[in-house]
Structure formats: structure tokens, C-alpha cells
Amino acid sequence: MSPNPFFSIIIPVFNREGLISQTLNSVLNQTFVDFEVLAIDDYSSDQSVNTIKSIMNNDNRIKLIKHEKNKGRSAARNTGLKNAQGNWICYLDSDDIYHKDHLQITLFPHQFF
């Protein structure tokens, strides 16, 4: 792998404890594995942070950044962008999931279509 990940996947999170594990797992189960995940917690009042931390314990490609106050989804995306190390940026909402080949298709669409 390169010193920098190929993709930085930025996920703004606000009160998504019931959904964030499915979202994160959809990224971790990608067929293309050279990525980092930046989960930006926008001052959640539920257990979103603890859910993210429990998944982080099993995969060092996940980074958690916490806002000290609620700033909104756009600010969370901008925080992720400022901290991204990847060559390419992907955004994923905390209530969405990636198909297992999403990143692979993004890189090599001619192989799939």
C-alpha cells in the first residue's frame, strides 16, 4: 500500500447509533481496501461515538474526529476534508451503505459495464 490511502471516505455523523455500524461495515467490506474512513461526529447526544469506537478497535483505517459543538453536516464534511490523507475523496452519509464493489467500480468502471 502507498503511504497515503487511495481513498478518504468522509462520513458526517449526528445521532446515528442505530445506523452507523451498518454504514461503517459496508465500507470495511469493500473489495478495494486501500482507504481511510473519517467519521466526523457532529456532537451527537446518543451512543454514536461509542459505536464508532467499538468498530475502530477492529480496524485502524477508521479515524474518529469529534466536534465540540453541533456545526451541521457541511461543517463535518469540511472537517473531514481538512484531515483527509487520501488521493481521492468520497463522501458517504451515515444512513447509507456502499455496495461491496463501490470503490472498485469507481476505479475501474470498464471492468463492470
C-alpha positions as CSV (number, residue, x, y, z in Angstrom):
1,M,0.0,0.0,0.0
2,S,1.0,3.6,-0.6
3,P,2.0,5.8,2.3
4,N,-1.3,7.7,1.8
5,P,-4.5,5.8,1.3
6,F,-6.0,5.9,-2.2
7,F,-9.5,7.0,-0.9
8,S,-10.5,9.1,2.0
9,I,-14.1,8.3,2.9
10,I,-15.7,11.1,4.9
11,I,-18.8,10.2,6.9
12,P,-20.6,13.0,8.9
13,V,-22.3,11.5,11.9
14,F,-25.1,13.0,14.1
15,N,-27.2,10.8,16.3
16,R,-26.9,7.7,14.2
17,E,-26.1,5.0,16.7
18,G,-28.7,2.7,15.2
19,L,-27.3,3.0,11.6
20,I,-23.6,3.9,11.8
21,S,-22.4,0.3,12.3
22,Q,-24.1,-0.8,9.1
23,T,-22.6,2.1,7.2
24,L,-19.1,1.6,8.5
25,N,-19.3,-2.2,7.9
26,S,-20.3,-1.6,4.3
27,V,-17.1,0.4,3.8
28,L,-14.9,-2.1,5.7
29,N,-16.3,-4.9,3.5
30,Q,-15.1,-3.3,0.2
31,T,-13.3,-5.4,-2.3
32,F,-10.8,-2.5,-2.8
33,V,-9.1,-2.0,0.6
34,D,-6.7,1.0,0.2
35,F,-8.8,3.6,2.0
36,E,-9.2,5.5,5.3
37,V,-12.5,6.3,6.9
38,L,-13.0,9.7,8.6
39,A,-16.1,9.5,10.9
40,I,-16.8,13.1,11.9
41,D,-19.1,13.2,14.9
42,D,-21.1,16.4,14.9
43,Y,-21.7,16.4,18.7
44,S,-24.1,13.5,18.9
45,S,-26.1,13.1,22.1
46,D,-26.7,9.3,21.6
47,Q,-24.2,6.4,21.6
48,S,-22.9,7.1,18.1
49,V,-19.3,7.8,19.3
50,N,-19.2,4.5,21.3
51,T,-20.5,2.5,18.4
52,I,-17.8,4.0,16.1
53,K,-15.1,3.4,18.8
54,S,-16.1,-0.3,19.1
55,I,-15.7,-0.7,15.3
56,M,-12.4,1.3,15.3
57,N,-10.9,-1.3,17.8
58,N,-11.0,-3.8,15.0
59,D,-9.8,-1.7,12.1
60,N,-7.1,1.0,12.2
61,R,-8.3,2.6,8.9
62,I,-11.1,4.3,10.8
63,K,-10.5,7.6,12.4
64,L,-12.9,9.5,14.7
65,I,-13.0,13.2,14.8
66,K,-15.4,14.9,17.2
67,H,-16.8,18.4,17.0
68,E,-17.1,20.2,20.3
69,K,-20.5,21.6,19.3
70,N,-23.0,20.8,16.6
71,K,-22.0,22.6,13.4
72,G,-24.0,20.8,10.8
73,R,-23.3,18.2,8.0
74,S,-21.4,20.7,5.7
75,A,-19.0,21.6,8.5
76,A,-18.5,18.0,9.3
77,R,-17.6,17.3,5.7
78,N,-15.2,20.2,5.7
79,T,-13.6,18.9,8.9
80,G,-13.1,15.5,7.1
81,L,-11.7,17.2,4.0
82,K,-9.1,19.1,6.1
83,N,-8.0,15.9,7.8
84,A,-8.1,13.6,4.7
85,Q,-4.9,11.9,3.7
86,G,-6.2,10.1,0.6
87,N,-5.5,10.9,-3.0
88,W,-9.3,10.8,-3.7
89,I,-12.2,11.9,-1.6
90,C,-15.5,10.1,-1.2
91,Y,-18.5,11.2,0.9
92,L,-20.9,8.8,2.5
93,D,-23.9,9.8,4.6
94,S,-24.2,8.0,7.9
95,D,-27.5,6.4,6.9
96,D,-26.3,5.0,3.6
97,I,-24.3,1.9,2.6
98,Y,-21.8,1.1,-0.1
99,H,-22.2,-1.9,-2.4
100,K,-19.2,-4.2,-1.7
101,D,-17.7,-3.2,-5.1
102,H,-18.3,0.5,-4.9
103,L,-14.7,1.6,-4.7
104,Q,-13.5,-0.9,-7.2
105,I,-16.2,0.2,-9.7
106,T,-15.2,3.8,-9.1
107,L,-11.6,3.0,-10.0
108,F,-12.2,0.5,-12.9
109,P,-15.8,1.1,-14.2
110,H,-14.9,-0.5,-17.6
111,Q,-14.5,-3.9,-15.8
112,F,-18.1,-3.8,-14.7
113,F,-20.0,-2.2,-17.5
